[in-house]
Amino acid sequence: YILMLLVPVAILFTGPEKFETLIGYPGIVVHALPVLLGMIAALVPMTACSISIEGKNWWLMQSLPIKTKTIIDSKILAHLTIVLPFYVVSVILSWIAVKPTLINGIWLILIPAVYIIFSSVAGIAANIQYPVFNWDNETRVVKQSGSIMLMLLVDFIIGIPPIFLLLMAKTIPSNLIMAATALILTVMTIRLYLSNIRKSVLDIQ
């Protein structure tokens, strides 16, 4: 999330053109900044290890009279609480640095938000699929677990294709690519969320 702040700060101090030259991707600021910020924000969400971090105390969650939805919602909201300040500041700095048109400004607000919400829900789904409760060091679940590796892969899958299209497919309107990205991620988020809350905490072990 610090990197999410550093990108607009660097653009603000160097200017869009020089920033693109420095990183070696011409046009990425003008055409793909919303997706770039979203991809950075979606990188390894806290939810991807939020179930595993319970460790050997997970049985407490399983024994309490609490719905799965309540547990999942609390972990998603905890993650969003941490991300929200970075998201707001990065969007404001990006607006100042890039001075986007109205429609591009809307994408600059919407696209990173969609990526953040998707990654929050997908992180839970990944951790449900690959939980690790028998650990002695938090490093194992925070940096080395299967759910973390899976979310790294997912982040590239949801980030690289739209960036590639925005930079290379000049015949496709950028607004269409942005809209399609937002729609696809929203549908995937809803489907994953509904799948997550249907699961019983007793089955997660």
C-alpha positions in Angstrom: 0.0 0.0 0.0 3.0 2.3 0.5 3.9 1.5 -3.1 0.4 2.6 -4.1 1.2 6.0 -2.6 4.7 6.2 -4.1 3.5 5.9 -7.7 1.4 9.1 -7.7 4.0 10.9 -5.6 6.7 10.0 -8.2 4.4 11.1 -11.0 3.7 14.4 -9.2 7.4 15.2 -8.8 8.7 13.9 -12.1 5.7 14.5 -14.4 3.8 11.8 -16.3 6.1 11.7 -19.3 9.4 11.4 -17.4 7.8 8.8 -15.1 6.9 6.7 -18.1 10.4 7.1 -19.4 11.9 6.1 -16.1 9.9 2.9 -15.8 10.1 2.1 -19.5 6.4 1.9 -20.3 5.3 4.8 -22.5 1.6 5.6 -22.1 1.1 3.7 -18.8 0.2 6.9 -16.9 -2.0 8.4 -19.5 -3.9 5.2 -20.4 -3.5 2.6 -17.6 -2.9 4.4 -14.3 -6.2 3.3 -12.7 -5.4 -0.4 -13.5 -1.8 0.0 -12.3 -3.0 1.4 -9.0 -5.6 -1.3 -8.7 -3.1 -4.0 -9.4 -0.7 -2.7 -6.8 -3.6 -2.4 -4.2 -4.7 -6.0 -5.0 -1.2 -7.4 -4.4 -1.4 -9.9 -1.5 -4.5 -8.7 0.5 -4.5 -9.3 4.2 -7.6 -11.5 3.8 -5.4 -14.1 2.1 -3.9 -15.1 5.4 -6.6 -13.8 7.8 -8.1 -17.3 8.5 -4.8 -19.0 8.7 -3.5 -16.4 11.2 -6.0 -17.8 13.7 -3.7 -20.8 13.9 -4.5 -23.4 16.5 -7.3 -21.1 17.9 -9.5 -21.5 14.9 -11.6 -24.0 16.8 -12.8 -21.0 18.9 -14.4 -19.5 15.7 -15.9 -22.9 14.9 -17.4 -23.3 18.3 -19.0 -19.8 18.6 -22.6 -19.3 17.5 -21.5 -17.0 14.7 -22.5 -17.3 11.1 -19.8 -17.8 8.5 -20.9 -14.6 6.8 -20.2 -12.6 9.9 -16.7 -14.0 10.3 -15.9 -13.4 6.6 -17.4 -9.9 6.6 -15.4 -8.9 9.7 -12.2 -10.0 8.0 -13.0 -8.2 4.8 -13.9 -5.0 6.6 -10.7 -5.2 8.7 -8.7 -5.4 5.5 -10.7 -2.5 3.9 -10.1 -0.3 7.0 -6.4 -0.6 6.5 -6.5 -0.1 2.7 -9.0 2.8 2.6 -6.6 5.6 3.7 -3.9 4.6 1.2 -6.6 4.4 -1.5 -8.0 7.8 -0.8 -4.7 9.6 -0.6 -3.3 7.8 -3.7 -6.4 8.8 -5.8 -6.2 12.4 -4.6 -2.5 12.6 -5.4 -3.1 10.9 -8.8 -5.8 13.5 -9.6 -3.3 16.3 -8.8 -0.5 14.7 -10.7 -2.3 13.7 -13.9 -5.2 16.2 -14.0 -7.5 13.7 -15.7 -10.6 14.4 -17.8 -14.0 13.8 -16.0 -14.4 10.2 -17.4 -10.7 9.3 -16.8 -11.1 10.7 -13.2 -14.1 8.5 -12.7 -12.1 5.4 -13.8 -9.3 6.6 -11.5 -11.7 6.4 -8.6 -13.7 3.3 -9.6 -11.1 0.9 -11.0 -8.7 0.7 -8.0 -11.8 0.4 -5.7 -13.1 -2.6 -7.7 -9.6 -4.2 -7.6 -9.4 -3.7 -3.8 -12.8 -5.2 -3.1 -12.2 -8.1 -5.5 -8.9 -8.9 -3.9 -10.4 -8.8 -0.4 -13.0 -11.3 -1.3 -10.7 -13.4 -3.5 -8.2 -13.5 -0.6 -10.8 -15.1 1.7 -11.6 -17.6 -1.0 -7.9 -18.5 -1.5 -7.4 -18.9 2.3 -10.5 -21.1 2.6 -9.1 -23.3 -0.1 -5.5 -23.4 1.4 -5.7 -22.8 5.1 -2.6 -23.3 7.3 -3.4 -23.6 11.0 -0.5 -25.7 12.3 2.3 -23.1 12.2 4.9 -21.9 14.7 5.9 -18.7 13.0 3.6 -16.1 11.4 6.0 -15.7 8.5 4.8 -19.1 7.2 1.2 -17.9 6.7 2.0 -14.3 5.9 4.7 -14.9 3.2 4.9 -18.6 2.4 1.4 -20.1 2.3 -0.4 -21.4 -0.7 -3.1 -18.8 -0.5 -0.5 -16.0 -0.7 1.2 -17.6 -3.7 -2.3 -18.0 -5.3 -3.2 -14.4 -4.8 0.1 -13.3 -6.4 -0.8 -15.2 -9.5 -4.4 -13.9 -9.5 -3.1 -10.3 -9.2 -1.1 -10.7 -12.4 -4.0 -12.4 -14.2 -6.4 -9.6 -13.4 -3.9 -6.8 -13.9 -1.7 -7.6 -16.9 -4.4 -8.2 -19.6 -6.2 -4.9 -19.2 -2.8 -3.0 -19.0 -1.6 -4.8 -22.2 -4.9 -3.9 -24.0 -4.8 -0.3 -22.9 -1.2 0.1 -24.1 -1.2 -2.1 -27.2 -4.8 -2.4 -28.6 -5.1 1.2 -29.9 -8.2 0.3 -31.9 -10.2 -0.6 -28.7 -11.6 2.4 -26.8 -9.9 2.7 -23.4 -13.3 3.4 -21.8 -14.6 0.1 -23.1 -11.6 -1.8 -21.6 -12.1 0.0 -18.3 -15.8 -0.7 -18.2 -15.2 -4.4 -19.1 -12.6 -4.7 -16.4 -14.8 -3.2 -13.8 -17.8 -5.3 -14.9 -15.8 -8.6 -15.0 -14.2 -8.0 -11.6 -17.6 -7.0 -10.0 -19.3 -10.2 -11.3 -16.4 -12.3 -10.1 -16.4 -10.6 -6.7 -20.1 -11.3 -6.2 -19.8 -14.9 -7.2 -16.8 -15.5 -4.9 -18.5 -13.7 -2.0 -21.7 -15.8 -2.3 -19.6 -18.9 -2.6 -17.6 -17.9 0.5 -20.6 -17.3 2.8 -22.3 -20.6 1.8 -19.4 -22.5 3.4 -19.5 -23.7 7.0 -16.7 -22.7 9.3 -16.7 -26.4 10.3 -15.5 -27.3 6.8 -12.5 -25.0 6.9 -9.7 -27.0 8.5 
